[in-house]
Amino acid sequence: MELSQTLAQEIVERAMRILPGNVNVMDAAGLIIGSGDATRLFTRHAGAQRVIAEGQAVALDAATAARLPGAQAGINLPLYRQGELVGVLGVTGEDAEQLRLPAELLRLTAEMLIEQAAGQPTEASLMNASLLRQLLAPGAAPELGRHAMLLGLRPELPRDVLLLEFTTPAPTFGDWAQRRVHNSWCLPREERQWLWYRPGTEAPQALLVALPDQGWALERSVWINEARPWQGLAETTGWALELLRVAKRLQPERTELTWDDLALPTWLQTQAAGTANARLLEPLLRLRQADRDGQLLATLHAWFAADASPQACAEALGLHRNGLRHRLERIQALTGRDPRRFAEAAELYCAWLLMDID
């Protein structure tokens, strides 16, 4: 494949939006076909000719560059497509070593664009997915954001998180979703799950109702309706995954959930490994140990489900009000917490959410 002047200039223009120095792109013969400095176009690049001859990156300091005709200090890297050298990328700057990392990221971007121009969308999409996974990992390096900007992924746009779980695999969902919502990102997570990052926080219902027309049956959706730029998406992705786990345990019949639906239990789930939880759980553990037939735990569950309404709780359990009162008193005696008092009931409720009670 020959590197076109149009593509070379596109690479240069993307790079120079975020890099301070000049950028040159040379063809496989070392001729500059894209540059931020128009006076250098269609001249031979001495650094590129060395890259082509040696097949590896070449850094030029000011002293070395001065001995080469038309050369400037900087770093030059080979551009490959499927193992074939198709061009050279040069980034101008006094400190070549300091330029090496941003230049390497720019090289990766340029090679992705070359793949796309050569009609290899599948491979380019896989490379983009790999970059997105790195962007969305906790503690991702800032350089990855610059790389994503070069690829036109718009990492600065605040995006919400929509986690979708289908009844069967939906391998083409990502392509459909990105066509439906411009500048959205899609990543498969598990065999039947997709993470969809959409600019803004528009409610997803209109999109969800369109899924059956594509042949996809949705089992459950989780929406974190707080838009963040890419640096915050690792955290909101974690919220979505925790919310899905909690929803499956506490409200398995629900198919569409948001953070507001189960904010407290989801937050508690993220704290479950904390050492302070042992003291919170202790009263309920005592109750479970003494409650051999599970009657009191079932009563406590019904009490919370009925929003602490004695009448509704008694009816749900098929008890007389006096029978319910007797059970609540037994719970108080065993736990030291009275479910009829708000603060003490809140302790029991939080402990109950932390325990894996069916």
Secondary structure, 3 states (H helix, E strand, C coil): CCCCHHHHHHHHHHHHCCCCCCEEEEECCCEEEEECCHHHCCCECHHHHHHHHHCCCEEECHHHHHCCCCCCCEEEEEEEECCEEEEEEEEECCCHHHHHHHHHHHHHHHHHHHHHHCCCHHHHHHHHHHHHHHHCCCCCCHHHHHHHHHCCCCCCCCEEEEEEEECCCCCCHHHHHHHHCCCCEEEECCCCEEEEEEEECCCCHHHHCCCHHHCCCEEEEEEEEEEECHHHHHHHHHHHHHHHHHHHHHCCCCCEEEHHHCHHHHHHHHCCCCCCHHHHHHHHHHHHHHCCCCHHHHHHHHHHHCCCCHHHHHHHHCCCHHHHHHHHHHHHHHHCCCCCCHHHHHHHHHHHHHCCCC
